[in-house]
Every structure is written in C-alpha cells, then in structure tokens.
Amino acid sequence: MSKGKDARVRIILECTNCSQNGINKESPGISRYITQKNRHNTSSQLELIKFCRYCHKHTIHGEIKK
C-alpha cells in the first residue's frame, strides 16, 4: 500500500525565457518538461538547464506549481 506522503513528487519544469516574454506570435508555445524530485533532499524549487524547442537554445527551466 502506498502512503500519502511519498518522498518522490512529480514536478513540471517550464522555460523561464518563454514564460517571461509571454506567448508572442514568433513563439508557438512554452517549453515544459515533467520530472521527479525527492522532496526530502531537495526542498527548494528546482532549476535545470534544458533545451527549449521554441527558443532553439539551452535555457533555465524552473519548477512551477501545478
């Protein structure tokens, strides 16, 4: 049986460059990745460098709330 408070939680990483500029006519959307983190080891918000297919470069992707 699974407990209610698991250590691993599912998070969504969103491109900070696309989300700051908003959705404009040149960019068809905002790049998002789904991953997991251990809430006991990493209590702060996660930021990783990932490839954004809308910016066509590697940018910082930060954790967003669901």
C-alpha positions as CSV (number, residue, x, y, z in Angstrom):
1,M,0.0,0.0,0.0
2,S,1.2,3.5,-0.9
3,K,1.5,6.1,1.9
4,G,0.0,9.6,1.4
5,K,3.3,11.5,1.8
6,D,5.8,9.9,-0.6
7,A,9.3,11.3,-0.8
8,R,9.2,11.4,-4.6
9,V,6.9,14.0,-6.1
10,R,6.2,14.8,-9.8
11,I,7.1,18.4,-10.9
12,I,6.8,20.5,-14.0
13,L,9.8,22.5,-15.3
14,E,8.9,25.5,-17.5
15,C,11.2,27.6,-19.7
16,T,11.9,30.9,-17.8
17,N,12.8,32.7,-21.0
18,C,9.5,31.9,-22.8
19,S,7.3,32.5,-19.7
20,Q,8.8,35.9,-19.0
21,N,8.2,37.1,-22.5
22,G,4.8,35.6,-22.7
23,I,3.4,33.9,-25.7
24,N,4.0,36.0,-28.8
25,K,3.4,35.4,-32.5
26,E,7.0,34.1,-33.1
27,S,6.8,31.5,-30.3
28,P,4.1,28.9,-30.7
29,G,4.2,27.9,-27.0
30,I,6.1,27.4,-23.8
31,S,8.6,24.5,-23.3
32,R,7.7,22.2,-20.4
33,Y,9.3,19.1,-19.0
34,I,7.9,16.7,-16.5
35,T,10.3,15.1,-14.0
36,Q,10.5,13.9,-10.4
37,K,12.4,15.1,-7.3
38,N,12.9,13.9,-3.8
39,R,11.2,16.4,-1.5
40,H,13.4,15.4,1.5
41,N,16.7,16.0,-0.3
42,T,15.6,19.0,-2.4
43,S,13.2,21.1,-0.5
44,S,13.8,24.3,-2.6
45,Q,12.5,24.8,-6.1
46,L,14.4,23.0,-8.8
47,E,16.1,24.8,-11.8
48,L,17.8,22.9,-14.6
49,I,19.3,23.9,-17.9
50,K,17.3,22.2,-20.7
51,F,16.8,22.6,-24.4
52,C,13.8,24.9,-25.3
53,R,12.4,23.9,-28.7
54,Y,10.7,27.3,-29.0
55,C,13.8,29.4,-28.2
56,H,16.0,27.0,-30.1
57,K,18.7,27.1,-27.4
58,H,19.5,25.8,-23.9
59,T,17.7,27.9,-21.2
60,I,17.0,27.6,-17.5
61,H,13.8,25.7,-16.8
62,G,12.3,26.4,-13.3
63,E,9.8,24.5,-11.3
64,I,6.2,25.7,-11.4
65,K,3.2,25.0,-9.2
66,K,0.5,22.6,-10.5
